[in-house]
Amino acid sequence: MTEWRLLDRSLTTWYDAPSHAAGAALVERLPAGTEADLRATGLRLRTSGEESAREISKAAQDLGLTADPSVLQQVHLAFEATDPAAVTTFWRTAFGYETDRDPLRRDPGITVRPLTDPRPLRNRIHVDVVRPSDAVDAVRAATGQEPYGAWGVALADPEGNEVDLVPGDELSPDAADWRTNFAAMVFYPTTSPAQASRFVSAVAKLADDASTPLQIDLRPTGVMIDGSKDQWEDDLPNGGAAFVELAKRIQDAAHDLGLAPDARPLRFVQFGIDAVDADALSTFWRTMLGYQPDPRAQVSDIYDPRRLNPVLFFQQLDPNDERTKQRNRIHLQLVVPQDQVQARIDTALAAGGRVLDQSPHSCLISDPEGNEVDIR
């Protein structure tokens, strides 16, 4: 069991692989109920039992795949509120969660704790959520709010914490199953593990043939395919018409297996941080999370190279803004394997972080401008 770690209450590991297809070969041998997040460079696996984990390890060994559990991490979202119940209800509605966790376990979980001191000013950490347009309309109706803000998409919880809830769009009439929620994505419910595995293998081959990295996520209820933020756009490699053609081929493969899309689970989440020194904060978070900078000059994004956690971006903040003196009501949680906690704390401190509070199970650290992350 040396390859596996307990992360978010599941036995979890990562296997390096040279291609989508090489990872899909392991997916074909997974015990029923295993969750797989397949990438061009490997795959993350989650299972509930030690027997299944041993079976997977043997299959991976037979395929020559090497595990690297040290790279595992999960980023979640935490709030402090005077009325935790009301704030929890709002954010579950905004994200489309029934509990505090994404039912597909792709997007960040939500934690709300009591607020012990007043913090009335706007947060310096912001949340963007993109969902299908009918889901956005339903959230607006459920909260009784009209969107506001510079982009006309902001909603606020009862204590003023904001979300930019953005409606998605169709990718192309030629690939009508797909939606663009900042990332082009589609979800196909499946009826059996064998059907899901066949589809994953077909998508993996198509992605490799097109030299286009995809997120191919297998769940007991179906398969999510995600092109990652902006990668479908015209000005990016393999974007534009080439991506639409790949999406169409994947759609055709799904239809050949009798699959039909379900847009309801589609969701994109990212976090923005207001920064007096955006370069310094980007360096801190990139170093602590092991993220990479987006190479485009016009954006400040940093992203998980394995595309397993949300994008972060940075916005300029006036150094005289009163908000620089107030603790945020929002912070991030970083969950890593127990044997990696101290190493991650050391990395954060070496990058300019400062310990605010520490317990046997977690360490609250601020970045150089006071934005907080709870490493646990």
C-alpha positions as CSV (number, residue, x, y, z in Angstrom):
1,M,0.0,0.0,0.0
2,T,3.0,2.3,-0.3
3,E,1.6,3.9,-3.5
4,W,-1.6,5.0,-1.9
5,R,-2.5,7.9,0.5
6,L,-5.7,8.8,2.3
7,L,-6.8,12.1,0.8
8,D,-10.3,13.6,1.5
9,R,-11.4,10.3,3.0
10,S,-10.4,8.2,-0.1
11,L,-7.4,6.1,-0.9
12,T,-5.8,8.1,-3.7
13,T,-2.8,7.9,-5.9
14,W,-1.3,9.3,-9.1
15,Y,0.4,7.2,-11.8
16,D,2.6,8.9,-14.4
17,A,1.9,7.8,-17.9
18,P,3.3,8.9,-21.3
19,S,-0.1,9.4,-23.0
20,H,-3.9,9.4,-22.6
21,A,-3.9,5.9,-24.2
22,A,-1.3,4.5,-21.8
23,G,-3.4,5.7,-18.8
24,A,-6.6,4.4,-20.4
25,A,-5.0,0.9,-20.5
26,L,-5.1,1.0,-16.7
27,V,-8.7,2.4,-16.7
28,E,-9.8,-0.7,-18.6
29,R,-8.6,-2.8,-15.7
30,L,-10.0,-0.8,-12.8
31,P,-12.4,-2.4,-10.3
32,A,-16.0,-1.1,-10.5
33,G,-16.5,2.1,-8.6
34,T,-13.0,3.5,-9.0
35,E,-12.8,7.1,-9.9
36,A,-10.2,8.1,-12.5
37,D,-9.0,11.5,-13.7
38,L,-7.1,10.7,-16.9
39,R,-4.6,13.2,-18.3
40,A,-2.0,13.2,-21.1
41,T,0.7,12.8,-18.4
42,G,-0.9,10.3,-16.1
43,L,-4.0,9.6,-14.0
44,R,-5.3,10.1,-10.5
45,L,-7.2,7.2,-9.0
46,R,-9.5,7.1,-6.0
47,T,-11.0,4.0,-4.4
48,S,-12.7,3.2,-1.2
49,G,-11.1,-0.1,-0.2
50,E,-7.6,-1.6,0.4
51,E,-8.4,-4.7,-1.7
52,S,-9.3,-2.6,-4.7
53,A,-6.1,-0.5,-4.2
54,R,-4.0,-3.6,-4.2
55,E,-5.7,-4.9,-7.4
56,I,-5.0,-1.5,-9.1
57,S,-1.4,-1.4,-8.0
58,K,-0.9,-4.9,-9.5
59,A,-2.5,-3.8,-12.8
60,A,-0.4,-0.7,-12.9
61,Q,2.8,-2.7,-12.2
62,D,1.9,-5.0,-15.1
63,L,1.6,-2.0,-17.4
64,G,4.9,-0.5,-16.2
65,L,3.3,2.6,-14.7
66,T,5.0,4.3,-11.8
67,A,3.1,5.9,-8.8
68,D,4.0,9.3,-7.4
69,P,1.6,10.1,-4.5
70,S,3.7,13.1,-3.4
71,V,2.0,15.2,-6.1
72,L,-1.5,14.7,-4.7
73,Q,-3.3,17.8,-3.5
74,Q,-6.9,19.2,-3.3
75,V,-7.8,22.8,-3.1
76,H,-11.1,23.7,-1.3
77,L,-12.9,26.9,-0.4
78,A,-13.6,28.1,3.2
79,F,-15.7,31.0,4.5
80,E,-16.1,32.6,7.9
81,A,-19.7,33.8,8.5
82,T,-21.9,35.2,11.3
83,D,-24.7,33.1,9.9
84,P,-23.0,29.9,8.6
85,A,-26.3,28.2,7.7
86,A,-27.4,31.0,5.4
87,V,-24.0,31.3,3.8
88,T,-23.8,27.6,3.3
89,T,-27.2,27.5,1.6
90,F,-26.2,30.3,-0.9
91,W,-22.9,28.7,-1.9
92,R,-24.4,25.2,-2.3
93,T,-27.0,26.8,-4.6
94,A,-24.4,28.8,-6.6
95,F,-22.2,25.7,-7.1
96,G,-25.1,23.3,-7.7
97,Y,-24.1,21.1,-4.7
98,E,-26.5,19.1,-2.6
99,T,-23.9,18.9,0.2
100,D,-20.6,20.7,0.8
101,R,-18.9,18.7,-1.9
102,D,-19.1,18.4,-5.7
103,P,-21.0,15.1,-6.3
104,L,-18.4,14.3,-9.0
105,R,-15.5,15.4,-6.8
106,R,-14.0,17.5,-9.5
107,D,-14.5,21.0,-8.1
108,P,-13.6,22.5,-4.7
109,G,-15.6,21.6,-1.6
110,I,-17.1,24.3,0.6
111,T,-16.6,24.8,4.4
112,V,-18.3,27.6,6.4
113,R,-17.2,28.4,10.0
114,P,-18.4,31.0,12.5
115,L,-16.9,34.5,12.2
116,T,-15.6,35.8,15.4
117,D,-14.7,39.4,14.4
118,P,-16.3,41.9,12.0
119,R,-14.9,42.1,8.5
120,P,-17.3,44.3,6.5
121,L,-15.2,45.2,3.5
122,R,-15.1,43.3,0.2
123,N,-12.9,40.3,0.1
124,R,-9.6,40.2,-1.8
125,I,-10.3,36.6,-2.8
126,H,-13.0,36.2,-5.4
127,V,-14.9,33.2,-6.8
128,D,-15.8,32.7,-10.5
129,V,-18.3,29.9,-11.3
130,V,-19.4,29.1,-14.8
131,R,-22.4,26.9,-15.4
132,P,-25.0,26.2,-18.2
133,S,-27.2,29.2,-18.7
134,D,-30.4,27.5,-17.4
135,A,-28.6,26.6,-14.2
136,V,-27.5,30.2,-13.8
137,D,-31.1,31.4,-14.3
138,A,-32.2,28.9,-11.7
139,V,-29.7,30.2,-9.1
140,R,-30.8,33.8,-9.8
141,A,-34.4,32.8,-9.2
142,A,-33.6,30.8,-6.1
143,T,-31.7,33.6,-4.5
144,G,-34.1,36.3,-5.7
145,Q,-31.2,38.4,-7.0
146,E,-30.5,40.3,-10.2
147,P,-26.9,40.1,-11.3
148,Y,-24.7,43.2,-10.9
149,G,-21.1,44.3,-11.2
150,A,-18.8,45.2,-14.1
151,W,-19.7,42.1,-16.1
152,G,-23.3,41.9,-15.0
153,V,-22.9,38.4,-13.4
154,A,-22.2,39.0,-9.7
155,L,-24.4,37.6,-6.9
156,A,-23.8,37.9,-3.2
157,D,-24.5,35.7,-0.2
158,P,-26.3,37.2,2.8
159,E,-23.0,38.5,4.2
160,G,-21.6,40.1,1.0
161,N,-19.3,37.4,-0.2
162,E,-19.6,37.5,-4.0
163,V,-19.5,35.1,-6.8
164,D,-19.3,35.9,-10.5
165,L,-21.8,33.3,-11.8
166,V,-21.3,33.2,-15.5
167,P,-23.6,31.5,-18.0
168,G,-21.9,29.1,-20.4
169,D,-22.6,28.8,-24.2
170,E,-22.6,26.2,-26.9
171,L,-19.2,25.3,-28.4
172,S,-20.4,24.9,-32.0
173,P,-23.5,23.7,-33.9
174,D,-21.2,20.9,-35.2
175,A,-20.5,19.8,-31.6
176,A,-23.8,20.6,-30.0
177,D,-23.3,18.3,-27.1
178,W,-20.4,20.5,-25.8
179,R,-20.7,23.7,-23.7
180,T,-18.1,26.4,-23.2
181,N,-17.9,27.2,-19.5
182,F,-14.6,29.0,-19.9
183,A,-13.5,25.5,-20.7
184,A,-15.2,23.4,-23.4
185,M,-16.7,20.4,-21.7
186,V,-19.3,17.6,-21.9
187,F,-20.7,15.0,-19.6
188,Y,-22.0,11.7,-20.8
189,P,-23.9,9.4,-18.3
190,T,-23.1,5.8,-18.7
191,T,-25.0,2.6,-17.9
192,S,-22.1,0.2,-17.0
193,P,-18.4,0.2,-16.1
194,A,-17.7,-1.6,-19.4
195,Q,-19.5,1.0,-21.4
196,A,-17.7,3.8,-19.6
197,S,-14.3,2.2,-20.0
198,R,-14.8,1.7,-23.8
199,F,-15.7,5.3,-24.1
200,V,-12.7,6.5,-22.1
201,S,-10.4,4.5,-24.3
202,A,-12.0,5.9,-27.4
203,V,-11.6,9.5,-26.2
204,A,-8.0,8.8,-25.1
205,K,-7.1,7.6,-28.6
206,L,-8.8,10.6,-30.2
207,A,-7.0,13.0,-27.9
208,D,-3.6,11.5,-28.6
209,D,-4.2,11.4,-32.3
210,A,-5.0,15.2,-32.2
211,S,-2.1,15.9,-29.8
212,T,-4.6,17.7,-27.6
213,P,-4.4,17.3,-23.8
214,L,-7.8,16.6,-22.3
215,Q,-9.3,16.0,-18.9
216,I,-11.1,12.6,-19.1
217,D,-12.8,11.9,-15.8
218,L,-14.4,8.6,-15.1
219,R,-17.1,8.4,-12.4
220,P,-19.6,5.7,-11.4
221,T,-22.3,7.8,-13.1
222,G,-20.5,8.7,-16.3
223,V,-17.6,10.4,-18.1
224,M,-16.7,14.1,-18.0
225,I,-14.5,15.5,-20.8
226,D,-13.0,18.9,-20.2
227,G,-10.6,20.8,-22.5
228,S,-9.3,23.1,-19.7
229,K,-9.7,26.8,-19.5
230,D,-9.6,28.7,-22.8
231,Q,-7.9,25.8,-24.7
232,W,-10.7,25.7,-27.2
233,E,-10.2,29.3,-28.3
234,D,-9.0,30.3,-31.8
235,D,-5.7,31.9,-30.7
236,L,-4.4,28.8,-28.8
237,P,-2.6,25.7,-30.2
238,N,-5.1,23.0,-31.1
239,G,-7.9,25.5,-30.5
240,G,-10.5,26.9,-32.9
241,A,-11.6,24.7,-35.7
242,A,-9.1,21.9,-34.7
243,F,-10.7,21.7,-31.2
244,V,-14.2,21.7,-32.7
245,E,-13.2,18.8,-35.0
246,L,-11.9,16.8,-32.0
247,A,-15.1,17.6,-30.0
248,K,-17.2,16.4,-32.9
249,R,-15.2,13.1,-33.2
250,I,-15.7,12.6,-29.4
251,Q,-19.4,13.3,-29.7
252,D,-19.7,10.9,-32.6
253,A,-17.9,8.2,-30.5
254,A,-20.3,8.8,-27.7
255,H,-23.3,8.5,-30.0
256,D,-22.0,5.3,-31.5
257,L,-22.1,3.8,-27.9
258,G,-25.6,5.1,-27.4
259,L,-24.6,7.9,-25.0
260,A,-26.4,11.2,-24.7
261,P,-25.1,14.4,-23.0
262,D,-26.3,15.8,-19.7
263,A,-25.3,19.4,-19.1
264,R,-26.4,19.6,-15.5
265,P,-23.1,18.5,-13.9
266,L,-21.0,21.0,-16.0
267,R,-19.1,23.6,-14.0
268,F,-15.9,25.6,-14.1
269,V,-14.5,27.2,-11.0
270,Q,-11.6,29.6,-10.5
271,F,-10.3,31.9,-7.8
272,G,-9.1,35.5,-8.2
273,I,-6.8,37.3,-5.8
274,D,-6.5,41.1,-5.6
275,A,-2.9,42.0,-5.2
276,V,-0.8,45.1,-4.6
277,D,2.2,43.2,-6.0
278,A,0.7,40.7,-8.4
279,D,4.0,39.2,-9.5
280,A,5.0,38.5,-5.9
281,L,1.7,36.9,-5.0
282,S,1.7,34.8,-8.2
283,T,5.2,33.5,-7.3
284,F,4.1,32.6,-3.8
285,W,1.0,30.7,-4.8
286,R,2.7,29.1,-7.8
287,T,5.5,27.9,-5.6
288,M,3.3,26.6,-2.8
289,L,0.9,24.8,-5.1
290,G,3.4,23.6,-7.7
291,Y,1.4,25.5,-10.4
292,Q,2.7,26.8,-13.7
293,P,2.2,30.3,-15.2
294,D,-0.1,30.7,-18.2
295,P,2.3,31.7,-21.1
296,R,-0.2,34.3,-22.5
297,A,1.0,37.8,-21.8
298,Q,-2.5,39.2,-21.4
299,V,-3.5,37.0,-18.5
300,S,-2.3,36.4,-14.9
301,D,-3.4,32.8,-14.6
302,I,-1.5,30.1,-12.9
303,Y,-2.7,26.5,-13.2
304,D,-2.2,23.0,-11.9
305,P,-0.1,21.2,-14.5
306,R,-2.2,18.1,-14.0
307,R,-5.4,20.1,-14.3
308,L,-6.8,18.6,-11.1
309,N,-7.3,21.8,-9.1
310,P,-8.8,25.3,-9.9
311,V,-7.0,28.1,-11.8
312,L,-5.9,31.1,-9.8
313,F,-5.6,34.6,-11.3
314,F,-4.4,38.0,-9.9
315,Q,-5.9,41.5,-10.2
316,Q,-4.3,44.8,-9.4
317,L,-5.2,46.3,-6.0
318,D,-4.5,49.9,-5.0
319,P,-2.0,49.8,-2.0
320,N,-4.1,52.5,-0.3
321,D,-7.3,50.5,-0.5
322,E,-8.7,49.9,3.0
323,R,-9.3,46.3,2.1
324,T,-5.5,45.6,2.4
325,K,-5.9,46.0,6.2
326,Q,-8.8,43.6,6.6
327,R,-8.7,39.8,6.9
328,N,-10.7,38.1,4.2
329,R,-13.8,36.2,5.1
330,I,-12.7,33.7,2.4
331,H,-9.6,31.6,2.4
332,L,-8.4,28.5,0.6
333,Q,-7.8,25.0,2.1
334,L,-5.0,22.9,0.7
335,V,-5.3,19.2,1.5
336,V,-2.2,17.0,1.0
337,P,-1.2,13.6,2.1
338,Q,-0.1,13.5,5.8
339,D,3.5,12.8,4.9
340,Q,3.6,15.9,2.7
341,V,2.1,18.4,5.1
342,Q,5.3,19.6,6.7
343,A,7.1,19.8,3.4
344,R,4.3,21.9,2.0
345,I,4.4,24.2,5.0
346,D,8.2,24.6,4.6
347,T,7.7,25.4,0.9
348,A,5.1,28.1,1.7
349,L,7.3,29.7,4.3
350,A,10.3,29.7,2.0
351,A,8.1,31.5,-0.6
352,G,7.3,34.3,1.8
353,G,4.4,33.0,3.8
354,R,3.8,33.5,7.5
355,V,2.3,31.1,10.0
356,L,-0.9,32.6,11.6
357,D,-2.0,29.6,13.6
358,Q,-1.0,25.9,13.9
359,S,-2.5,22.8,15.4
360,P,-1.6,19.1,15.2
361,H,-3.8,18.7,12.1
362,S,-3.5,22.0,10.2
363,C,-1.4,25.1,9.6
364,L,-2.9,28.5,8.7
365,I,-0.5,30.5,6.6
366,S,-0.8,34.0,5.0
367,D,0.8,35.0,1.8
368,P,2.9,38.2,1.7
369,E,-0.3,40.4,1.5
370,G,-2.4,38.5,4.1
371,N,-4.5,36.1,1.9
372,E,-4.8,32.9,3.8
373,V,-4.4,29.2,3.1
374,D,-5.1,26.4,5.5
375,I,-2.7,23.5,4.9
376,R,-4.0,20.2,6.3
